[in-house]
Amino acid sequence: MGTALSDPRRTPEPEPESEPEPDPGPDVGAGASPTAGALGVAVVGTGRIARKWHLSAWAARSDARLLWTVDVDRDSAREAAATWSVPRSATDLATVLDDPDVAVVDLCTPPEHHAPQLLAALRAGKHVLVEKPAAWSLAEVRAMAEAAEEAEAAGGPVAMVAENWLHSPAIARLRRLVEGGALGEPLVVAGTLETGTALPRTPQQQRSRLLNGGVHMVTTIRHLFGEPTHVGAFTLPDRAEGPTGPRTDLDIVASLRFADGRIGSFQQSGRSQRPRPGVRVVRVLGTEGMAEADPIAGWAAWTETAWDGGTHHRWQDTTGAAGQDAEIAHFLDVVRGRATPLPTLRDQLRTHHVMEAMLTSARSFETVEIPAA
């Protein structure tokens, strides 16, 4: 059986692509000083993903306190601050990094801003939670991983990628089934991700549907089976032109081979006619059973000894199904030295290597060896 990852997640709402204008000054409300013992938090980027998941998760905690909302859109930052009773808002990150009460910076900005923002936050001594994908390019993710590792090795701040699927109760249940022997020897892993073409086609999404959404599934496959070594992939090019040319991975099917000979598959399509959120299913087939899980809906199902009728099970827990609350709790444990990041920036780099290999294979019509991260 392959080695699972040692380290024991929503498309970000695009923010304006222009660099933020200098802020004439933060908006400061009453009650600005942090609660005793609670870590001060700044959420940077107040678009859909921050409003849907991050701000609510932080606001619900007693061991952390929201101190800042930051966005290049001043009205968005102010509105978010008012909605979640955050005492301060600003339009530039520098203001937050100068605040000694801020211990944690949560980056919910578009991926093209992640690298410089994470590097600046680490230099300022702030712990960083950064939304997936960590960045668009391998070079940027590598630089982020190296900076995070250097900071942690020096006893400084820590960084973690906000990959909520790894904290979903359904995926946790699936992993226990795989590692606990309920399926016999796990031999095949398959991930299916189907969304509709009605999803917003932003400049960021146009660059790569795979990097923007498939990162969830690829990370989860690695989490269950370890590192794939080879990939062969095909795409059905999108006919629509985007700001960076024709998009080539609206639809992609890939086959994976792992070092121990086990195999897997990944299928992503943007042409699903199902209502949102579409299809997000991870399936594992073993010698004595099979199991599957939906990390967003929060269910897992498995069948043992299926050849003679088998025993069927279904489990569901919609409380915190998508894993964001557990993700925030885990990150705070990392900050306090009680856990290791799940996942690390280095882990995200490995996922990016797999996805880049998929795209290379699709362009070359050849099986591609996945380089080590």
C-alpha positions in Angstrom: 0.0 0.0 0.0 1.4 3.4 -0.9 2.4 6.0 1.7 -0.3 8.5 2.5 0.7 12.1 3.1 2.4 12.7 6.4 0.6 16.0 7.1 -2.5 14.8 9.0 -11.7 24.5 0.4 -14.8 27.1 -3.1 -13.5 29.2 -5.7 -12.3 32.6 -4.5 -14.3 35.6 -5.6 -12.1 37.6 -7.9 -11.1 40.9 -6.5 -10.0 43.9 -8.8 -6.7 43.0 -10.5 -5.2 46.5 -10.0 -2.8 47.1 -7.2 -4.5 48.7 -4.2 -4.5 52.4 -3.9 -2.9 53.9 -0.8 -5.5 54.1 2.0 -6.0 57.5 3.6 -6.5 55.7 6.8 -8.3 52.8 8.4 -11.9 52.9 9.6 -11.8 52.2 13.3 -14.8 51.4 15.3 -15.4 50.8 19.0 -13.9 47.8 20.8 -10.7 47.7 18.8 -8.5 46.0 21.4 -8.4 42.2 21.2 -10.1 40.0 23.7 -7.7 38.7 26.3 -6.1 35.4 25.2 -7.7 35.5 21.7 -5.6 35.7 18.6 -6.2 38.8 16.5 -7.2 38.0 12.9 -7.3 40.0 9.7 -9.2 38.7 6.7 -7.7 40.1 3.5 -10.1 40.0 0.6 -13.8 40.3 1.4 -15.3 38.6 -1.7 -17.6 35.6 -1.9 -15.4 33.0 -0.4 -14.6 35.2 2.6 -18.2 36.1 3.2 -19.5 32.5 2.7 -17.0 30.7 4.8 -14.0 32.4 6.4 -15.6 35.4 8.2 -18.3 33.3 9.7 -15.9 30.6 10.9 -13.6 33.1 12.5 -16.5 35.0 14.1 -17.8 31.8 15.7 -14.6 31.2 17.7 -13.8 32.3 21.2 -10.1 31.8 20.9 -9.7 34.2 18.0 -11.1 37.7 17.3 -11.6 39.4 14.0 -9.8 42.8 14.1 -9.6 43.8 10.4 -11.3 43.3 7.1 -9.2 44.4 4.1 -10.2 44.9 0.5 -9.2 47.1 -2.4 -12.9 47.9 -2.5 -13.4 50.1 0.5 -17.2 49.6 0.5 -16.8 45.8 0.5 -14.3 46.0 3.4 -16.6 48.3 5.4 -19.7 46.2 4.7 -18.0 43.0 5.8 -16.7 44.7 8.9 -20.2 45.9 9.8 -21.8 42.5 9.1 -19.4 40.5 11.3 -18.8 43.2 13.9 -15.2 43.7 13.0 -13.8 46.9 14.5 -11.5 48.0 11.7 -11.4 48.0 7.9 -8.8 49.1 5.4 -7.9 48.9 1.7 -4.2 48.0 2.0 -2.4 45.1 3.7 0.4 47.3 5.0 -1.9 48.8 7.6 -2.7 45.4 9.0 0.9 44.2 9.0 1.8 47.2 11.2 -0.8 46.3 13.8 0.9 44.4 16.7 -2.5 43.0 17.8 -2.8 41.0 14.6 -1.4 37.5 14.9 -3.1 35.9 11.9 -3.6 37.0 8.3 -6.2 35.0 6.3 -5.7 35.6 2.6 -8.9 35.3 0.6 -7.7 37.4 -2.3 -7.3 36.2 -5.9 -4.3 33.7 -6.5 -2.2 36.2 -8.4 -1.9 38.3 -5.2 -1.1 35.4 -2.8 2.6 35.2 -3.2 3.6 38.8 -2.5 1.0 39.1 0.3 2.1 35.8 2.0 5.8 36.8 1.8 5.0 40.2 3.3 2.9 38.8 6.1 5.6 36.2 7.0 8.3 39.0 7.1 6.0 41.0 9.4 5.8 38.0 11.8 2.2 37.1 11.0 0.8 33.5 10.7 -0.8 33.0 7.4 -3.8 31.0 6.1 -3.9 31.3 2.3 -6.8 30.2 0.1 -6.3 27.6 -2.6 -4.9 27.7 -5.2 -1.8 29.1 -3.5 -0.7 30.8 -6.8 -1.0 30.3 -10.5 2.7 29.3 -11.2 5.0 26.6 -9.9 7.7 29.2 -9.3 5.4 31.3 -7.1 4.2 28.3 -5.0 7.8 27.1 -4.6 8.9 30.5 -3.4 6.0 30.5 -0.9 6.8 27.0 0.3 10.5 27.9 0.8 9.6 31.1 2.7 7.1 29.3 4.9 9.7 26.6 5.7 12.4 29.1 6.5 10.1 31.1 8.8 9.0 27.9 10.7 12.6 26.6 11.0 13.6 29.9 12.5 10.9 29.7 15.1 8.8 32.3 13.4 5.3 32.3 12.0 3.6 29.4 10.3 1.6 29.1 7.0 -1.0 26.7 5.8 -3.2 26.4 2.7 -6.9 26.6 3.2 -7.8 23.2 1.7 -11.1 22.5 3.3 -11.7 19.1 1.6 -9.0 17.6 3.7 -10.9 18.7 6.8 -14.3 17.5 5.6 -15.8 14.8 7.9 -16.7 12.8 4.9 -13.2 12.6 3.6 -11.9 11.9 7.1 -14.3 8.9 7.2 -13.2 7.7 3.8 -9.6 7.9 4.8 -10.3 5.8 7.9 -12.0 3.2 5.8 -9.0 3.1 3.4 -6.4 2.9 6.1 -8.4 0.7 8.5 -8.7 -2.2 6.1 -12.5 -2.1 5.6 -12.0 -2.3 1.8 -9.3 -4.9 1.9 -6.3 -3.7 -0.2 -7.2 -0.3 -1.8 -6.2 -0.6 -5.5 -8.0 2.2 -7.4 -8.9 5.8 -6.6 -11.2 7.9 -8.8 -12.2 11.5 -8.5 -15.1 13.1 -10.4 -15.6 16.9 -10.4 -18.5 18.3 -12.5 -19.6 21.9 -12.5 -21.8 23.9 -14.8 -20.8 26.3 -17.5 -23.0 28.9 -15.9 -20.3 29.4 -13.3 -18.6 32.9 -13.6 -16.0 32.9 -16.3 -13.6 35.4 -14.7 -10.0 36.1 -16.0 -8.7 34.0 -13.1 -10.9 31.0 -14.0 -10.1 31.5 -17.7 -6.4 30.9 -17.0 -7.1 27.4 -15.8 -10.2 25.6 -14.6 -8.0 22.8 -13.4 -5.8 25.0 -11.2 -8.7 26.9 -9.9 -11.0 24.0 -9.0 -9.3 20.7 -9.6 -6.8 21.5 -6.9 -9.3 20.2 -4.4 -9.7 16.8 -6.0 -6.0 16.3 -6.8 -5.0 17.1 -3.3 -7.6 14.7 -1.9 -6.5 11.9 -4.2 -2.9 12.4 -3.0 -4.1 12.5 0.6 -5.7 9.1 0.2 -3.1 7.2 -2.0 0.2 9.1 -1.7 2.2 10.5 -4.6 1.4 9.6 -8.2 4.5 9.1 -10.4 3.0 9.2 -13.9 0.0 10.8 -15.6 -1.7 10.5 -19.0 -4.4 13.1 -19.8 -6.7 14.3 -22.5 -8.7 17.5 -22.8 -11.7 18.7 -24.8 -10.7 22.3 -25.6 -13.2 25.0 -24.9 -14.3 26.9 -28.0 -14.7 30.1 -26.1 -11.8 32.6 -26.2 -10.7 34.0 -22.9 -8.4 36.9 -22.0 -5.5 34.5 -22.2 -6.6 32.7 -25.3 -8.7 29.5 -25.6 -9.1 27.6 -22.4 -7.9 24.0 -22.8 -9.0 22.4 -19.6 -12.7 23.1 -19.2 -12.9 19.3 -19.6 -10.1 17.0 -18.7 -9.7 13.2 -18.0 -6.5 11.9 -16.5 -5.1 8.5 -15.5 -2.7 8.2 -12.7 -0.1 5.6 -11.7 1.4 5.4 -8.2 4.9 4.1 -7.3 3.5 0.9 -5.9 1.6 0.1 -9.1 -1.9 1.2 -7.9 -3.8 3.4 -10.3 -6.3 6.2 -10.2 -8.3 8.6 -12.4 -9.3 12.2 -12.3 -12.2 13.6 -14.3 -13.3 17.3 -14.4 -15.9 18.9 -16.6 -17.5 22.3 -16.7 -20.4 21.1 -18.8 -22.6 19.5 -16.1 -26.3 20.2 -16.3 -26.8 19.3 -12.6 -27.7 22.2 -10.2 -24.9 23.6 -8.2 -22.7 22.5 -6.6 -22.6 19.8 -9.3 -20.8 16.5 -8.6 -17.8 16.1 -6.3 -17.3 12.4 -5.5 -14.1 10.6 -4.5 -14.3 6.8 -4.8 -11.9 4.0 -3.7 -12.1 0.4 -4.9 -10.4 -2.4 -2.9 -10.1 -6.1 -2.9 -13.0 -6.5 -0.4 -15.2 -3.5 -0.9 -15.6 0.1 -2.2 -16.3 3.4 -0.7 -17.1 6.9 -1.9 -17.6 10.3 -0.3 -18.8 13.8 -1.1 -16.8 16.3 0.8 -19.3 19.2 0.4 -22.6 17.3 1.0 -20.9 15.5 3.9 -21.8 11.9 3.1 -19.8 8.7 2.8 -21.0 5.3 1.6 -19.3 1.9 1.4 -20.0 -1.7 0.5 -18.1 -4.7 1.9 -17.8 -8.1 0.1 -20.0 -6.8 -2.8 -19.7 -9.8 -5.0 -22.2 -11.8 -3.0 -24.6 -9.0 -2.3 -22.4 -7.4 0.4 -23.2 -5.1 3.3 -24.0 -1.6 2.4 -23.4 1.4 4.7 -24.2 5.1 4.5 -23.0 7.8 6.8 -23.8 11.5 6.8 -22.9 14.5 8.9 -24.0 17.8 7.6 -22.7 19.7 10.6 -19.6 21.4 9.2 -19.8 19.2 6.2 -17.5 21.2 3.9 -14.7 21.3 6.5 -14.2 25.1 6.9 -14.8 25.2 10.6 -12.5 22.2 11.2 -9.9 23.8 8.9 -9.9 27.0 11.0 -9.7 25.0 14.2 -6.7 23.0 12.9 -4.9 26.1 11.7 -5.2 27.6 15.2 -3.8 24.4 16.6 -0.9 24.8 14.2 -0.3 28.4 15.3 -0.2 27.2 18.9 2.2 24.4 18.2 -0.3 21.6 18.7 -0.5 20.3 15.1 1.3 20.5 11.7 -0.1 22.3 8.8 -2.7 20.4 6.7 -1.7 21.0 4.0 1.6 22.8 3.9 2.7 25.0 1.0 5.1 22.2 0.0 2.2 19.9 -0.2 0.4 22.4 -2.4 3.5 22.5 -4.6 3.2 18.7 -5.1 -0.4 19.1 -6.1 0.6 21.8 -8.6 3.2 19.5 -10.1 0.6 16.8 -10.7 -1.8 19.3 -12.4 1.0 20.8 -14.5 1.9 17.2 -15.6 -1.7 16.7 -16.6 -1.7 19.7 -18.8 1.7 18.7 -20.3 0.4 15.3 -21.1 -2.8 16.7 -22.7 -0.7 19.0 -24.9 1.8 16.3 -25.9 -0.4 13.2 -26.1 2.2 11.4 -24.0 2.4 9.9 -20.6 4.3 12.3 -18.3 6.5 11.5 -15.3 5.6 13.8 -12.4 8.7 15.5 -11.0 9.4 15.6 -7.3 8.5 18.8 -5.5 
